[in-house]
Amino acid sequence: MNHYRSHNCSELRASNVGEIVKISGWVHRKRDHGGLLFIDVRDHFGITQCVTDMESEVFKLVEPLKVESVIKVDGELVKRSDDTINSKIPTGEIEIKINDLEILSTAETLPLQVNSDDDAGEEIRLRYRYLDLRRNRLHNNIILRSSVIQSIRRRMIDQGFMEFQTPILTASSPEGARDFLVPARLHPGKFYALPQAPQQFKQLIMVSGFDKYFQIAPCFRDEDSRADRSPGEFYQLDLEMSFVEQEDVFNAVEPVIGGVFEEFTNAKLEKPFKRLTYAEAMLLYGTDKPDLRNPIKIVDVTDIFDGSGFSLFANLIASKNAVVRAVPGPKCGSRSVADRMNSWAQGEGAPGMGYIIYGDGEAKGPVAGALGKEKCDEIKNRLGLKDGDAAFFSCSNINDAADLAGKARVKIGIDQGISETDGYRFCWIIDFPMYELDEKGKIEFSHNPFSMPQGGLEALNNKNPLDIKAWQYDLVCNGVELSSGAIRNHLPEVMYKAFEIAGYSQETVDSNFSGMINAFKFGAPPHGGFAPGIDRIVMLIANEPNIREVILFPMNGKAEDLMMGAPSEVSDQQLKELNVKKLKQIK
């Protein structure tokens, strides 16, 4: 027994009644019950109720104390009366009759209430994150995070993966996001970069002759905040395997990710995980991150509108190679719902959303009038609709049409109560295009530039780049991208050609990726990997809408650490040592 406690605040039970015990923790609540003062003492583990006579010396010590002060309590454990038992907590049958109390630390007036889950606002919560973390929900989320990481690490080791750590200070390279740069004091004018991911290093581990690697890796990207993305930094389960094909990676990953979700949610998952090609996902769901808890599927009806009497769509198809995507609207067969969907689409930046309402054995609305009965009936049959339902239409280029239809699918699913709100639906998205066109019509990598193209060098030399698929894959759950991965390009000649198509010279590849391209020239095994996001996994398991709720010390949406005051100004002397000169801000 040390000075501060014989037991934690969740440990004592009725079997301990009569013992002299010690606990330490924070004053969670104080309650005056007519001659008796009750104090709830809280620590990391739970809460224990303590009681003292208001005429005792202990009362004089406690009475002026504010909640969240830290105390040590010595006393006799007694059983509560039957009418005061609290069945909601493990220690609800007992309480400590205080003999002695020591004040270990006093608290000032709190900027937020720890013993309440009332929202104190983002700024206050982040500025006083250490107080926010004492609150039950957030505290449990962080404990969950630790448990999830332990489970992942155990499952990886059990599969024969070895845990290594890759460098944090490295070279800048174009990998899709902005780098965080660090001035190199010993090398004036030069900079390190914090890794966007351990991508090149983990491939080099495979080149070094190791067979299976993993780490819980910190990653740094100068990106904007989203509900499922923390600005600045995040953690991922980074893994790589030698002499593998896509199927081998899936077989290694599914037991880890699926096992963790089953362990911490009691969910029953569909196994193996569903697979969709990128093209299928974009056609059926309008996104490469589909939430499969929503059963609605988008249907291509371009052929029905092509050359039809609905001239608005027909002309776009003929003149601009537009497509038409139809979204089934179960129970949406009313003018009021149709008007709401049209207004919603305008709010999304679209001109509106066409619709057909089915009821009383006929098709209604301007689109229906222009199309005619035969075509309306065909749409009804393709979409599996009945009277009381509606069809909604998005007509534009293939990407914009898919985007609006995908968002409409989500909205209808939620508004009509069709989408499941619990459970987990995993799916692999495979066969990503290797390349895409940017806004200026220039060919660029669509995903990971280090992926092996399907068909290898022959495909790069002979196929239209936009038709080339890559051995790339994403894992999606409930509309959230959990991870990306790929079978890697391990051949120098293939890498040079792949980058050449995207506008990079051999000299640029040699300069930007010198470590990896040089290593490949000395014998590299075929290899592939994956990198699920730890923060997103925990967010889904904890059923939190924002990733901030599962991170110890997150930044706000402006990438500011309000608690520590980062980013901060630094002294002129520090800048001088780094050979960095401060310039006037350009407005």
Buried (B, 14 or more C-beta within 10 A) or exposed (E): EEEBBBBBBBBBBEEBBEEEBBBBBBBBBBEEEEEEBBBBBBBEBBBBBBBBEBEBEBBEBBEEBEBBBBBBBBBBBEBBEEEBEBEEBBBBBBBBEBBEBBEEEEBEEBEBEBBEEEEBEBEBBBBBBEBBBBBBEBBEBBEBBEBBBEBBBEBBEEBEBEEBEBEBEBBBBEBBEEBBEBBBEEEEEEBBBBBBBBBBBBBBBBBEEBBBBBBBBBBBBBBEBEEBBBBBBBBBBBBBBBEBEBEEBBEBBBBBBBBBBBBBBEBEBEEEBBEBBBEBBBBBBBBBBBBBBBEBBBBBBBEBBBEBEBEBBBEBBEEEEBBBBBBBBBBBBBEEBBEBBBEBBEEEEBEBBBBBBBBEEEBBBEBBEBBEEEBBBBBBEBBEBEEBBBBBBBBBEBEBBBBBBBBBBBBBBEBBEBBBEEEBBBBBBBBBBBBBEEEEEEBBBBBBBBBBBBBBBEBBEEBEBEEBBBBBBBBBBBBBBBBBBBBBBBBBEBBBBBBBBBEBEBEEBEEBBEBBBEBBEEEBBBBBBBBBBBBBBBBBBBEBEBBBBBBEEBBBBEBBBBBEEEEEEEEEEEBEEBBBEEEEEEE
